[in-house]
Amino acid sequence: MTDSTNTRFAMSLPQQVPDGAFDPDAFRAYVRRVEDLGFHSVWTREGTLSPIPALGPVEIMTYAAACTQRLRIGCAVFVSVLRNPLHLAKSLSTLDQLSRGRLEVGFGLGAREGLAPFGVPAEGVVSRFTEGIELMKACWRDPKITFDGRFYQVEATMEPKTFQKPHPPIWIGGHKPAAIARAVRYGDGFIGAGGATTAAFAEQVRTLREELEQAGRDPASFGVAKRVYVSVGAQGRIEEQLRRMYGSADVAVTGSPEECVNGLREVIEAGAGLVLLDPMADEPEQLELLAAEVLPELF
């Protein structure tokens, strides 16, 4: 069981913005309020091709970093096989430098049916994914990059490195046992998807602990996180959207403040050391409700 007094909490960044509707002042006020309330971090996600209007992850993370001083900035997750790892490594090392070492990085495979528009073949996609992570680590760590892989061959130098040494914390997302094994092999932490129920996440954590033991890694130094779709009050506010996304709203924590406390406590007891709270909309209002009526009951 995880001790809730050691649990950290994060908020999602307001990323769903229709054309022409971005409000810089409101965004700035929101992220500064998250920082002032003592949250660990704010997180975005990647969704390049979607009917839902969403700002790009690197750009919104950079904007959030510029608006804050201490708040850590993350993405859960970059679908990294859709990007050239050299370009992504450069963008992320730049952001880590600009934020003075506040970057958290999440990588995931994404859906295979989403590969074709980007010219990425489905064959060998897992190898492409893991090789890309190894190449990015080399870019951030090695004075001279000497990389000879199946997909990438690089003899070059990339400067500057990331501000954090040897690189920012790397979270691997996913829900299948193979993804959990990849997190242990290539990452510093595992982040459970928002589309997983708390019961499914608890089973993933059990698998994760077995993998850590087999790999000889210290569980205390390996992060465990979970995105949680949450709505305090306003019954039905996010349920229909979740049904469209996942076919069920059972993945969310919703209801009265007491019901949300109980739901989040279950996530923590399942093993989450970092809980990423994602209200999906009305972020400023939900932030205040969570900070005032929910989170104090979890300490």
N, C-alpha and C positions, 0 to 999 in steps of 0.2 A: 504493500500500500504506500502511496506517495503522501508525504506530509504536506498539507496545503499551505503551511507557513513558508515552505520553500518554493512554492509555485510562483512562476512569473506570468504576467498577463500582457497581451499585446492587442492592438486594435487593427482592423483593416483600414486601408486608405480609401477615401471616396474616389472610386475609379470610373464608375459608370456615369458618363457625362455626355448628354446629347450635343450635337453640333452647335457650337456657339454658346453653350450654356456654362462653360467653366467660369467660376467666380474666384479669382485669386485671393481676395480678402477673406472669403469664407473658408477656403482651403487652408490658408495660413493660420487663421484663428483656430481651426479644428486641430491641426497637428501641434500647435503650440499648447493648446489645452490638454491634449493627450500627454505631452511632455510634462506639463505642470502637475498633472495628476499622478505622475510617477510610473507610468506604464513602461515596460521594458522596451517595446518596439512597435513599429507600424509596418504592415505588410501589404503588398499588392500581389497581382497574379498576371500571367500571360494569357492572352486570348486574341491573337491577331485577326483571325477570321471568325466573326460572330455577328449575328443580328443585333446583339446587345451592344450599344455604343460604349466602348471602353478605351481609356487612355493607355498608351504604351507603358510598360513597367519601368524601363530604365529612366525614361523622361520624368515620370511622376515621382519615382524614388529620388531623383536628383533634385526636383523641386522641393520635395519634403525635407531633404537634407539641408537645403539652403534656408529653409524656414525655421530650423531648429538647431539646438546646440548639443544636446546629450542623447536624444532619442535614437535608438538603433533603427535601421531601415532594411527591410527584407523583401524578397519575392518568393512566394510559394505557389507555383514554382515556375522557373524558366523551362520551357520545352526545348531543351538545349540542342537537340538534333536538328531543329529547324534553322539553326544559326551556325555560321562558321565559328568554330571555337576560338580562333585568333581574334576575330572582331569582338566576340563576346568577352573574351579575357581582357581586351583593351578597354572596353566600356566599363567593365566592373572594377578594374584596377584604378581607372580614372575616378570613378564614383567613390571608391574607398579612400583615395587621396583627398578628394574634395570634401568628404565628410569627416576627415581626420580619423578614419578607422571605425566607422559605425555601421559597416555593411554586414548583412547576413545574406547568404546566397542559397537558394533552393533550386534543385534540378529534378526534373521528372521526365519520363518517356512521353507522356501524352497518349492520345489515341492514334492508333496506326492508320485509321482512315483519314486522318488529317495531314498525312505526310505528302501525298501526291501534289497538291498545289505548290509546294515548296521545292519540288524536284528531288525529294528524298525518297529513295527506294525502301520498301519495307524489308527487303532482304538485308540481313546483317544490322538491323537497327539497334539492337542491344549492344553489339560490339561498337557501333558508331557512337552510341551514347557514352559508354564507359571510356572509350578512347578519347573522346572529346574532353571529358573531365580530367583525365590524366594529362592531356596536352595543356589545358588551362592551368593546372597546377604547376606544370613546368614553366609556363610563361610567368607565373607569379613568383616562382621560387628560384629558378636557375639563372645564374649570370649569363650563361650561354645555353640556348635551347638546342638540344640534340635529340630529335624525336623521329623514330622510324617505325611508323605504325601501319596498319592495314589501309587506313583511309587518309592519313596525314603523314607527311614527311617534311620535317622542318629543321633547318639549320639557320638559326637567326638569334637575335637578341630583342627583348621587349623591355623597355624602360618608360616610366618608372614601374617598379613592382607595386603590389598592393601595400597600403599603409600598415595593415596587420600582417604579422609574420608568423608562419610562412605564407598564410593566405587567410581570408575571412572564413568564419565557420561555414561549412558546407553541409546543407541539409538535403537529404534525398527523400523525395515523396513517392508514394505508391500505396498499394494495398495488398498485392500478392506476395507470397513468401519469397519469390525471386527478387522482388524490389526491396524487401527488407534485408535480404542477404547482400544486395548491392550497396545498401546504406551502410552496412557494417564494413564492407570492404573499401568503399570509396569516400565515405562521408564522415562527418563529425556528429551527425544526428539524423534522426528519422522524424518526418512530419506526416502525421496521418491526415488523410483527405477529409474535406468537409462532407463528402458524400458517404462517409462510413459512419454507421451507427456507433454508439458508445460500446455496445457489446462486441461489434466487429473490431473496434480499435483495441479493446482489452485483449482479444485473441492475437492481434498483431503484435502487441507489446510482449506477450508470452513468447511468440516466435522470435522476436527481436532479442529477448534475453537469452534464449537458447543459442542464437547465432553469435552473440557477444561472448558467451562462455566458450563456444567452440573456437572462436578466433582469438581467445585470450585477451580480450579487450575489457577494460574496466568500465562497468556500467555507470559508475559515478561520473565519469568524464565524457559520457556519450549522451547527447541531448535527445529528449523525446518530446515531441510537440503534437498538437492536434488543432486543426481549424474547426471551429464550432460556429455554425450558423445560429444566431441568437436573436430573440426579440422579447423585450420586456414589455408586458402589457400588449395592447393593440392586437387582440386575438385574431389570427388569420392573416396578419400583415405580410408574412413571408411564405406561408404554407403553399399557396398556389404556385408561386414561382419555383419552389423546391420540387413540387410534383412535376412541373414541366421539365426540370433539370434532371431529376433522379427517379421519377415515378413514384416517389413517396416523400412525405414530410417528416418521417420518423427520425431523420438525421439531425433535426433541429432541437434546440433547447428554447422553449417558448413558454409564455404564460405570465403569471404573477411573479413579483420579485422572489417570493418563497419558492415557487416552482423552478425558477431559473437557478436559484442557489442550489437546490437539490440536483438539478440536471448537471450543473457544472461540477458539483462535488463528485458526482459519479465519473465524470471525465477525468478528474484529478486522481481519483482512487484507481482508475483503470491504468494510470501510469503517466499521465501528461505532466511534464515539468514546466512546459510553456503552453499556455492556452491562448490561441489566436481567436479573438472574438470578432465575428463577422456579422454585423446587423443587416448587410446587403443594401440598405437604404436608410434614410433618416439618421445618418451616423451621428451628427451632433446631439440630437435628442437622446438617442440610445446610449451614447457615451455618458451623458449625465445620469441617466437612470442606472446604468451599470455601476458607475462610480459611487453613487449615493446609496443605492438600495440593494445591490447584489454583492459586489466584491467585498465590502466590509464584513459580511457574514461568513466569508470563506477563510478568514484569518483568525 
